[in-house]
Each structure stands twice: as structure tokens, then as C-alpha cells.
């Protein structure tokens, strides 16, 4: 296998998986700071919850009803109290790691968009490039339905 052939196959595979890479980078970035889950007074948009369920569980679920922010299930023997604030208990290292992973998600998005542009503009078979990109976007949608 020549380097040219390897590069061409890399471009074809990259175009096919690019829509999923963009999806996982976006939904992963949302999940880093738990923006897909209700906590306190915050309630995410329904589409954020739905995309998160596809990312985590590979199903397109209806968002579930949220409890009132002041209500918290009480387990036997556990004292009742206000909901715990996870961000207040987070270490500096954990917070720094979360911001680093957000940077990684943004860099992955930019890199993937550049790869799409390169794949579409540099391949001689531009129609095949567009077909692979469309197939990569439509295949997950078809499987969810």
C-alpha cells in the first residue's frame, strides 16, 4: 500500500466519521460541566437532554420531568437537606481538567472541520467525498429512527 493510497483512505474514512466526531465533541463539551442535567434552578433545554441521551445511551429519549429544585429524594437514615453543590466541592485540579477537556473538544471540532474542507477540496473524487460526508451524517439519524 502506497502512502498516496493510505492518505486517500484516511480522507474517505475521515469524511464518513466526521459528522459523528463533531456530534461527540459538541455533546461531550456540554456534558463536561453537566449542562445536560438539571441541578439547582438550572434546567437544560429539551434538545440538550435529547442529544445527551444519544451521546450517553444511543437513544433519542424524551426529556424526563425534573423534580422541584428544593426537593431531593431522601434515603433511609440520610439527613434531609439542600441539594449538594458539586461545583463548590470540586478541586482546582478537577476544574482545570474540565477546562482542558473543553479546549480539547473545541480543538477537535476545528481540526475536524479543517479535515472536512481538505477532504472535499483535495480529493479528485469530490462527489464521493460529499456522498461519504452525507452518509456519515444520515446513517446515525436513520439508526435512531
VOKOLKOL-748143 format. One record per atom (N, C-alpha, C, O): x negated, y negated, z; atom name. Coordinates in steps of 0.001 Angstrom, whole numbers, m for minus. Layout:
! VOKOLKOL-748143
<<X; Y; Z>; "CA">
...
This chain:
! VOKOLKOL-748143
<<m861; 1174; 0>; "N">
<<0; 0; 0>; "CA">
<<m907; m1237; 0>; "C">
<<m1804; m1371; 833>; "O">
<<m654; m2115; m933>; "N">
<<m1488; m3318; m1036>; "CA">
<<m983; m4386; m77>; "C">
<<134; m4312; 434>; "O">
<<m1830; m5377; 153>; "N">
<<m1460; m6486; 1023>; "CA">
<<m271; m7261; 448>; "C">
<<585; m7738; 1193>; "O">
<<m224; m7380; m858>; "N">
<<881; m8068; m1519>; "CA">
<<2207; m7337; m1288>; "C">
<<3231; m7969; m1029>; "O">
<<2184; m6022; m1381>; "N">
<<3382; m5216; m1145>; "CA">
<<3819; m5318; 307>; "C">
<<5007; m5452; 603>; "O">
<<2852; m5255; 1203>; "N">
<<3156; m5369; 2630>; "CA">
<<3773; m6732; 2949>; "C">
<<4731; m6819; 3717>; "O">
<<3230; m7777; 2365>; "N">
<<3752; m9131; 2583>; "CA">
<<5185; m9253; 2048>; "C">
<<6042; m9871; 2681>; "O">
<<5434; m8655; 874>; "N">
<<6778; m8701; 271>; "CA">
<<7787; m7959; 1151>; "C">
<<8888; m8462; 1380>; "O">
<<7429; m6772; 1647>; "N">
<<8336; m6018; 2520>; "CA">
<<8573; m6756; 3833>; "C">
<<9676; m6729; 4379>; "O">
<<7538; m7410; 4331>; "N">
<<7683; m8215; 5543>; "CA">
<<8705; m9323; 5309>; "C">
<<9538; m9589; 6176>; "O">
<<8652; m9957; 4169>; "N">
<<9602; m11019; 3842>; "CA">
<<11021; m10459; 3725>; "C">
<<11965; m11059; 4241>; "O">
<<11180; m9325; 3059>; "N">
<<12518; m8727; 2914>; "CA">
<<13115; m8356; 4269>; "C">
<<14272; m8665; 4555>; "O">
<<12321; m7698; 5089>; "N">
<<12798; m7308; 6423>; "CA">
<<13103; m8543; 7252>; "C">
<<14121; m8602; 7942>; "O">
<<12218; m9529; 7184>; "N">
<<12419; m10766; 7939>; "CA">
<<13692; m11494; 7544>; "C">
<<14405; m12005; 8407>; "O">
<<13985; m11548; 6258>; "N">
<<15217; m12208; 5816>; "CA">
<<16450; m11463; 6315>; "C">
<<17446; m12083; 6686>; "O">
<<16381; m10142; 6324>; "N">
<<17529; m9361; 6779>; "CA">
<<17785; m9538; 8276>; "C">
<<18939; m9638; 8693>; "O">
<<16730; m9579; 9088>; "N">
<<16931; m9672; 10539>; "CA">
<<16978; m11107; 11050>; "C">
<<17319; m11324; 12213>; "O">
<<16645; m12091; 10219>; "N">
<<16580; m13492; 10657>; "CA">
<<17870; m13989; 11314>; "C">
<<17792; m14642; 12355>; "O">
<<19056; m13709; 10754>; "N">
<<20267; m14190; 11431>; "CA">
<<20409; m13635; 12852>; "C">
<<20844; m14352; 13753>; "O">
<<20051; m12381; 13054>; "N">
<<20138; m11797; 14396>; "CA">
<<19087; m12396; 15320>; "C">
<<19363; m12623; 16498>; "O">
<<17898; m12654; 14814>; "N">
<<16853; m13276; 15629>; "CA">
<<17315; m14656; 16093>; "C">
<<17140; m15014; 17257>; "O">
<<17907; m15433; 15172>; "N">
<<18424; m16755; 15539>; "CA">
<<19532; m16643; 16578>; "C">
<<19580; m17423; 17529>; "O">
<<20418; m15674; 16395>; "N">
<<21512; m15458; 17346>; "CA">
<<20968; m15132; 18734>; "C">
<<21399; m15719; 19726>; "O">
<<20014; m14188; 18804>; "N">
<<19482; m13784; 20107>; "CA">
<<18647; m14885; 20746>; "C">
<<18638; m15014; 21970>; "O">
<<17951; m15676; 19949>; "N">
<<17188; m16792; 20512>; "CA">
<<18141; m17816; 21118>; "C">
<<17894; m18325; 22211>; "O">
<<19235; m18120; 20410>; "N">
<<20199; m19104; 20905>; "CA">
<<20926; m18602; 22152>; "C">
<<20966; m19294; 23169>; "O">
<<21494; m17409; 22074>; "N">
<<22258; m16902; 23218>; "CA">
<<21343; m16574; 24397>; "C">
<<21752; m16710; 25550>; "O">
<<20117; m16147; 24124>; "N">
<<19164; m15909; 25200>; "CA">
<<18802; m17200; 25914>; "C">
<<18665; m17225; 27137>; "O">
<<18646; m18279; 25144>; "N">
<<18342; m19578; 25746>; "CA">
<<19481; m20032; 26658>; "C">
<<19239; m20610; 27717>; "O">
<<20709; m19771; 26250>; "N">
<<21870; m20119; 27077>; "CA">
<<21857; m19309; 28383>; "C">
<<22184; m19829; 29450>; "O">
<<21478; m18046; 28282>; "N">
<<21517; m17167; 29446>; "CA">
<<20369; m17408; 30423>; "C">
<<20468; m17033; 31592>; "O">
<<19295; m18018; 29968>; "N">
<<18155; m18273; 30859>; "CA">
<<18591; m19048; 32099>; "C">
<<18167; m18746; 33214>; "O">
<<19438; m20046; 31888>; "N">
<<19902; m20872; 33003>; "CA">
<<21336; m20535; 33408>; "C">
<<22021; m21359; 34014>; "O">
<<21791; m19323; 33075>; "N">
<<23125; m18818; 33438>; "CA">
<<24249; m19738; 32970>; "C">
<<25251; m19901; 33665>; "O">
<<24083; m20337; 31794>; "N">
<<25125; m21210; 31260>; "CA">
<<26280; m20419; 30654>; "C">
<<27266; m21005; 30208>; "O">
<<26166; m19106; 30636>; "N">
<<27223; m18246; 30107>; "CA">
<<28168; m17757; 31205>; "C">
<<29163; m17096; 30909>; "O">
<<27874; m18071; 32459>; "N">
<<28685; m17613; 33592>; "CA">
<<29198; m18811; 34389>; "C">
<<28525; m19834; 34518>; "O">
<<30390; m18654; 34908>; "N">
<<30948; m19690; 35772>; "CA">
<<30256; m19629; 37133>; "C">
<<30033; m18552; 37684>; "O">
<<29927; m20791; 37654>; "N">
<<29382; m20877; 39014>; "CA">
<<29650; m22280; 39529>; "C">
<<29441; m23276; 38836>; "O">
<<30120; m22325; 40767>; "N">
<<30499; m23619; 41339>; "CA">
<<31638; m24232; 40548>; "C">
<<32641; m23572; 40273>; "O">
<<31485; m25471; 40190>; "N">
<<32505; m26154; 39388>; "CA">
<<32299; m25971; 37897>; "C">
<<33146; m26364; 37094>; "O">
<<31195; m25386; 37532>; "N">
<<30869; m25198; 36111>; "CA">
<<31621; m24003; 35535>; "C">
<<31617; m22917; 36115>; "O">
<<32263; m24213; 34394>; "N">
<<32931; m23144; 33650>; "CA">
<<32499; m23266; 32197>; "C">
<<32771; m24285; 31562>; "O">
<<31837; m22259; 31659>; "N">
<<31357; m22353; 30281>; "CA">
<<32513; m22341; 29285>; "C">
<<33612; m21873; 29584>; "O">
<<32240; m22858; 28115>; "N">
<<33229; m22805; 27035>; "CA">
<<33476; m21339; 26680>; "C">
<<32600; m20491; 26853>; "O">
<<34670; m21058; 26187>; "N">
<<35035; m19681; 25861>; "CA">
<<34088; m19079; 24821>; "C">
<<33733; m17904; 24918>; "O">
<<33678; m19869; 23833>; "N">
<<32798; m19338; 22789>; "CA">
<<31426; m18967; 23356>; "C">
<<30781; m18045; 22858>; "O">
<<30979; m19676; 24389>; "N">
<<29696; m19348; 25015>; "CA">
<<29798; m17994; 25707>; "C">
<<28888; m17171; 25607>; "O">
<<30902; m17766; 26406>; "N">
<<31103; m16468; 27071>; "CA">
<<31212; m15339; 26051>; "C">
<<30667; m14255; 26258>; "O">
<<31917; m15594; 24952>; "N">
<<32088; m14553; 23934>; "CA">
<<30753; m14194; 23289>; "C">
<<30440; m13014; 23126>; "O">
<<29960; m15209; 22917>; "N">
<<28659; m14934; 22313>; "CA">
<<27740; m14225; 23294>; "C">
<<26945; m13370; 22904>; "O">
<<27849; m14580; 24564>; "N">
<<27041; m13919; 25588>; "CA">
<<27414; m12448; 25711>; "C">
<<26542; m11598; 25893>; "O">
<<28696; m12146; 25614>; "N">
<<29103; m10742; 25719>; "CA">
<<28591; m9942; 24522>; "C">
<<28288; m8757; 24655>; "O">
<<28494; m10580; 23356>; "N">
<<27903; m9888; 22200>; "CA">
<<26418; m9648; 22468>; "C">
<<25915; m8555; 22207>; "O">
<<25720; m10643; 22980>; "N">
<<24291; m10517; 23279>; "CA">
<<24031; m9424; 24313>; "C">
<<23141; m8593; 24132>; "O">
<<24803; m9426; 25388>; "N">
<<24550; m8513; 26504>; "CA">
<<25174; m7140; 26321>; "C">
<<24551; m6130; 26648>; "O">
<<26403; m7085; 25799>; "N">
<<27158; m5833; 25775>; "CA">
<<27562; m5363; 24383>; "C">
<<28186; m4310; 24246>; "O">
<<27218; m6124; 23350>; "N">
<<27527; m5815; 21960>; "CA">
<<29027; m5684; 21701>; "C">
<<29447; m4881; 20869>; "O">
<<29828; m6467; 22409>; "N">
<<31272; m6552; 22186>; "CA">
<<31680; m8019; 22215>; "C">
<<31059; m8840; 22891>; "O">
<<32726; m8331; 21473>; "N">
<<33240; m9700; 21412>; "CA">
<<34467; m9759; 22307>; "C">
<<35598; m9626; 21839>; "O">
<<34236; m9960; 23603>; "N">
<<35309; m9942; 24604>; "CA">
<<35951; m11297; 24768>; "C">
<<35345; m12341; 24528>; "O">
<<37195; m11244; 25186>; "N">
<<37866; m12464; 25609>; "CA">
<<37244; m12881; 26934>; "C">
<<36930; m12028; 27765>; "O">
<<37061; m14184; 27143>; "N">
<<36522; m14607; 28439>; "CA">
<<37470; m14227; 29560>; "C">
<<38690; m14269; 29403>; "O">
<<36896; m13858; 30685>; "N">
<<37724; m13452; 31820>; "CA">
<<38107; m14678; 32638>; "C">
<<37456; m15722; 32594>; "O">
<<39181; m14507; 33378>; "N">
<<39646; m15599; 34240>; "CA">
<<38645; m15801; 35370>; "C">
<<38103; m14843; 35922>; "O">
<<38416; m17050; 35697>; "N">
<<37470; m17368; 36751>; "CA">
<<38211; m17630; 38051>; "C">
<<39298; m18208; 38070>; "O">
<<37588; m17185; 39139>; "N">
<<38138; m17489; 40451>; "CA">
<<37964; m18966; 40732>; "C">
<<37137; m19642; 40120>; "O">
<<38745; m19444; 41651>; "N">
<<38601; m20828; 42094>; "CA">
<<37199; m20979; 42681>; "C">
<<36736; m20080; 43383>; "O">
<<36507; m22098; 42412>; "N">
<<35127; m22244; 42879>; "CA">
<<34946; m22044; 44380>; "C">
<<33879; m21607; 44812>; "O">
<<35962; m22355; 45185>; "N">
<<35822; m22208; 46631>; "CA">
<<36108; m20788; 47100>; "C">
<<35831; m20449; 48251>; "O">
<<36664; m19947; 46213>; "N">
<<36977; m18579; 46592>; "CA">
<<35792; m17683; 46263>; "C">
<<35156; m17817; 45218>; "O">
<<35520; m16786; 47164>; "N">
<<34431; m15841; 46969>; "CA">
<<34879; m14520; 47581>; "C">
<<35395; m14496; 48698>; "O">
<<34684; m13422; 46855>; "N">
<<35071; m12151; 47451>; "CA">
<<34248; m11878; 48705>; "C">
<<33035; m12088; 48735>; "O">
<<34926; m11415; 49717>; "N">
<<34257; m11138; 50985>; "CA">
<<34162; m9631; 51138>; "C">
<<35167; m8924; 51064>; "O">
<<32954; m9147; 51350>; "N">
<<32778; m7719; 51559>; "CA">
<<32876; m7438; 53053>; "C">
<<32677; m8328; 53880>; "O">
<<33182; m6207; 53380>; "N">
<<33356; m5836; 54780>; "CA">
<<32079; m6097; 55559>; "C">
<<31000; m5650; 55169>; "O">
<<32205; m6809; 56642>; "N">
<<31074; m7089; 57505>; "CA">
<<30262; m8298; 57087>; "C">
<<29367; m8720; 57819>; "O">
<<30555; m8865; 55925>; "N">
<<29790; m10027; 55462>; "CA">
<<30506; m11295; 55892>; "C">
<<31731; m11372; 55806>; "O">
<<29766; m12282; 56350>; "N">
<<30418; m13529; 56744>; "CA">
<<30921; m14286; 55524>; "C">
<<30270; m14318; 54480>; "O">
<<32097; m14898; 55678>; "N">
<<32643; m15714; 54603>; "CA">
<<31958; m17071; 54635>; "C">
<<31612; m17572; 55704>; "O">
<<31764; m17657; 53480>; "N">
<<31115; m18963; 53412>; "CA">
<<31122; m19475; 51994>; "C">
<<31665; m18833; 51095>; "O">
<<30518; m20633; 51791>; "N">
<<30489; m21178; 50437>; "CA">
<<29623; m20317; 49527>; "C">
<<28726; m19619; 50000>; "O">
<<29891; m20365; 48208>; "N">
<<29080; m19578; 47284>; "CA">
<<27619; m19984; 47366>; "C">
<<27302; m21162; 47532>; "O">
<<26749; m19023; 47251>; "N">
<<25312; m19304; 47301>; "CA">
<<24889; m20021; 46028>; "C">
<<25360; m19695; 44939>; "O">
<<24013; m20984; 46164>; "N">
<<23484; m21717; 45022>; "CA">
<<22146; m21096; 44646>; "C">
<<21142; m21333; 45317>; "O">
<<22126; m20298; 43575>; "N">
<<20913; m19591; 43173>; "CA">
<<19797; m20556; 42801>; "C">
<<18631; m20280; 43083>; "O">
<<20130; m21688; 42171>; "N">
<<19100; m22630; 41750>; "CA">
<<18374; m23247; 42938>; "C">
<<17183; m23545; 42848>; "O">
<<19076; m23440; 44045>; "N">
<<18449; m24037; 45223>; "CA">
<<17436; m23070; 45835>; "C">
<<16473; m23512; 46461>; "O">
<<17633; m21764; 45668>; "N">
<<16749; m20773; 46254>; "CA">
<<15649; m20324; 45282>; "C">
<<14831; m19472; 45633>; "O">
<<15618; m20880; 44076>; "N">
<<14682; m20456; 43063>; "CA">
<<13279; m21004; 43353>; "C">
<<13124; m22173; 43706>; "O">
<<12271; m20158; 43202>; "N">
<<10898; m20605; 43434>; "CA">
<<10431; m21462; 42261>; "C">
<<11021; m21434; 41181>; "O">
<<9385; m22205; 42485>; "N">
<<8807; m23050; 41439>; "CA">
<<8315; m22186; 40278>; "C">
<<8465; m22557; 39114>; "O">
<<7730; m21041; 40600>; "N">
<<7242; m20136; 39558>; "CA">
<<8363; m19611; 38682>; "C">
<<8214; m19519; 37463>; "O">
<<9492; m19263; 39301>; "N">
<<10632; m18766; 38542>; "CA">
<<11199; m19857; 37644>; "C">
<<11522; m19608; 36482>; "O">
<<11317; m21057; 38182>; "N">
<<11816; m22172; 37380>; "CA">
<<10874; m22472; 36217>; "C">
<<11330; m22726; 35102>; "O">
<<9571; m22444; 36465>; "N">
<<8595; m22675; 35393>; "CA">
<<8694; m21590; 34328>; "C">
<<8580; m21879; 33137>; "O">
<<8907; m20340; 34749>; "N">
<<9046; m19239; 33798>; "CA">
<<10303; m19415; 32949>; "C">
<<10283; m19148; 31747>; "O">
<<11388; m19859; 33566>; "N">
<<12619; m20103; 32818>; "CA">
<<12395; m21169; 31742>; "C">
<<12846; m21006; 30609>; "O">
<<11706; m22253; 32086>; "N">
<<11426; m23309; 31112>; "CA">
<<10471; m22812; 30025>; "C">
<<10599; m23199; 28864>; "O">
<<9522; m21964; 30393>; "N">
<<8619; m21381; 29403>; "CA">
<<9404; m20524; 28418>; "C">
<<9188; m20612; 27209>; "O">
<<10320; m19690; 28929>; "N">
<<11116; m18841; 28046>; "CA">
<<12053; m19666; 27166>; "C">
<<12341; m19274; 26035>; "O">
<<12525; m20793; 27668>; "N">
<<13317; m21689; 26827>; "CA">
<<12451; m22223; 25688>; "C">
<<12901; m22297; 24545>; "O">
<<11226; m22590; 25996>; "N">
<<10287; m23039; 24966>; "CA">
<<10032; m21927; 23944>; "C">
<<9968; m22191; 22744>; "O">
<<9889; m20700; 24412>; "N">
<<9698; m19557; 23516>; "CA">
<<10910; m19388; 22608>; "C">
<<10750; m19150; 21411>; "O">
<<12117; m19505; 23152>; "N">
<<13333; m19384; 22340>; "CA">
<<13388; m20476; 21271>; "C">
<<13767; m20208; 20131>; "O">
<<13016; m21692; 21630>; "N">
<<13004; m22782; 20655>; "CA">
<<11940; m22545; 19588>; "C">
<<12191; m22775; 18405>; "O">
<<10754; m22086; 19992>; "N">
<<9692; m21802; 19033>; "CA">
<<10079; m20642; 18112>; "C">
<<9772; m20671; 16920>; "O">
<<10743; m19633; 18653>; "N">
<<11208; m18511; 17842>; "CA">
<<12230; m18986; 16812>; "C">
<<12230; m18523; 15671>; "O">
<<13091; m19902; 17212>; "N">
<<14073; m20454; 16286>; "CA">
<<13390; m21212; 15149>; "C">
<<13711; m21007; 13978>; "O">
<<12455; m22079; 15495>; "N">
<<11741; m22850; 14472>; "CA">
<<10948; m21917; 13554>; "C">
<<10979; m22074; 12333>; "O">
<<10246; m20960; 14132>; "N">
<<9461; m20019; 13343>; "CA">
<<10342; m19203; 12397>; "C">
<<9972; m18964; 11248>; "O">
<<11505; m18779; 12883>; "N">
<<12423; m18005; 12049>; "CA">
<<12980; m18856; 10915>; "C">
<<13095; m18378; 9786>; "O">
<<13326; m20105; 11196>; "N">
<<13815; m20994; 10142>; "CA">
<<12739; m21236; 9084>; "C">
<<13042; m21277; 7892>; "O">
<<11492; m21394; 9510>; "N">
<<10393; m21538; 8548>; "CA">
<<10251; m20257; 7728>; "C">
<<10049; m20311; 6515>; "O">
<<10355; m19116; 8385>; "N">
<<10272; m17839; 7686>; "CA">
<<11376; m17673; 6651>; "C">
<<11133; m17158; 5560>; "O">
<<12589; m18106; 6986>; "N">
<<13691; m18047; 6017>; "CA">
<<13357; m18917; 4812>; "C">
<<13511; m18495; 3666>; "O">
<<12903; m20125; 5081>; "N">
<<12560; m21035; 3987>; "CA">
<<11457; m20434; 3104>; "C">
<<11550; m20463; 1876>; "O">
<<10419; m19892; 3740>; "N">
<<9345; m19266; 2977>; "CA">
<<9852; m18076; 2171>; "C">
<<9504; m17916; 1002>; "O">
<<10668; m17252; 2795>; "N">
<<11186; m16073; 2114>; "CA">
<<12036; m16418; 906>; "C">
<<11960; m15754; m128>; "O">
<<12841; m17453; 1039>; "N">
<<13723; m17825; m68>; "CA">
<<12959; m18546; m1175>; "C">
<<13236; m18334; m2355>; "O">
<<12010; m19389; m809>; "N">
<<11322; m20187; m1824>; "CA">
<<10108; m19487; m2428>; "C">
<<9728; m19814; m3552>; "O">
<<9492; m18549; m1736>; "N">
<<8260; m17943; m2223>; "CA">
<<8447; m16592; m2906>; "C">
<<7583; m16159; m3669>; "O">
<<9558; m15930; m2642>; "N">
<<9786; m14635; m3288>; "CA">
<<10243; m14836; m4724>; "C">
<<11029; m15736; m5020>; "O">
<<9742; m13993; m5602>; "N">
<<10156; m14077; m7010>; "CA">
<<11612; m13651; m7177>; "C">
<<12321; m14168; m8041>; "O">
<<12041; m12729; m6367>; "N">
<<13423; m12226; m6438>; "CA">
<<14283; m13038; m5474>; "C">
<<14688; m12536; m4425>; "O">
<<14560; m14281; m5826>; "N">
<<15285; m15184; m4928>; "CA">
<<16710; m14719; m4689>; "C">
<<17251; m14941; m3606>; "O">
<<17339; m14075; m5680>; "N">
<<18703; m13575; m5474>; "CA">
<<18707; m12468; m4418>; "C">
<<19586; m12424; m3558>; "O">
<<17734; m11592; m4492>; "N">
<<17621; m10530; m3488>; "CA">
<<17390; m11132; m2105>; "C">
<<17919; m10630; m1114>; "O">
<<16602; m12208; m2035>; "N">
<<16350; m12877; m756>; "CA">
<<17658; m13392; m159>; "C">
<<17915; m13201; 1029>; "O">
<<18477; m14040; m971>; "N">
<<19766; m14555; m485>; "CA">
<<20709; m13425; m99>; "C">
<<21449; m13537; 879>; "O">
<<20686; m12335; m861>; "N">
<<21547; m11182; m548>; "CA">
<<21129; m10579; 795>; "C">
<<21984; m10254; 1619>; "O">
<<19832; m10429; 1020>; "N">
<<19355; m9883; 2298>; "CA">
<<19724; m10789; 3467>; "C">
<<20122; m10306; 4528>; "O">
<<19595; m12092; 3279>; "N">
<<19966; m13037; 4332>; "CA">
<<21458; m12955; 4636>; "C">
<<21856; m12937; 5801>; "O">
<<22283; m12906; 3592>; "N">
<<23736; m12789; 3782>; "CA">
<<24091; m11454; 4432>; "C">
<<24939; m11402; 5323>; "O">
<<23450; m10384; 3991>; "N">
<<23724; m9061; 4571>; "CA">
<<23327; m9026; 6040>; "C">
<<24010; m8406; 6855>; "O">
<<22232; m9685; 6380>; "N">
<<21799; m9739; 7771>; "CA">
<<22755; m10521; 8650>; "C">
<<22856; m10253; 9847>; "O">
<<23458; m11485; 8071>; "N">
<<24444; m12252; 8835>; "CA">
<<25784; m11534; 8897>; "C">
<<26456; m11561; 9928>; "O">
<<26177; m10891; 7798>; "N">
<<27509; m10290; 7734>; "CA">
<<27584; m8902; 8371>; "C">
<<28647; m8513; 8856>; "O">
<<26500; m8158; 8383>; "N">
<<26534; m6802; 8956>; "CA">
<<26935; m6805; 10424>; "C">
<<27823; m6037; 10796>; "O">
<<26331; m7626; 11278>; "N">
<<26784; m7638; 12686>; "CA">
<<28240; m8088; 12838>; "C">
<<28967; m7578; 13690>; "O">
<<28656; m9044; 12010>; "N">
<<30054; m9507; 12084>; "CA">
<<31004; m8366; 11713>; "C">
<<32024; m8165; 12372>; "O">
<<30672; m7632; 10675>; "N">
<<31519; m6514; 10260>; "CA">
<<31565; m5432; 11336>; "C">
<<32616; m4835; 11568>; "O">
<<30448; m5179; 11986>; "N">
<<30413; m4154; 13029>; "CA">
<<31167; m4573; 14291>; "C">
<<31634; m3719; 15044>; "O">
<<31287; m5872; 14523>; "N">
<<32037; m6344; 15687>; "CA">
<<33540; m6258; 15469>; "C">
<<34307; m6127; 16423>; "O">
<<33947; m6331; 14237>; "N">
<<35395; m6317; 13920>; "CA">
<<35951; m4942; 13903>; "C">
<<37143; m4762; 13656>; "O">
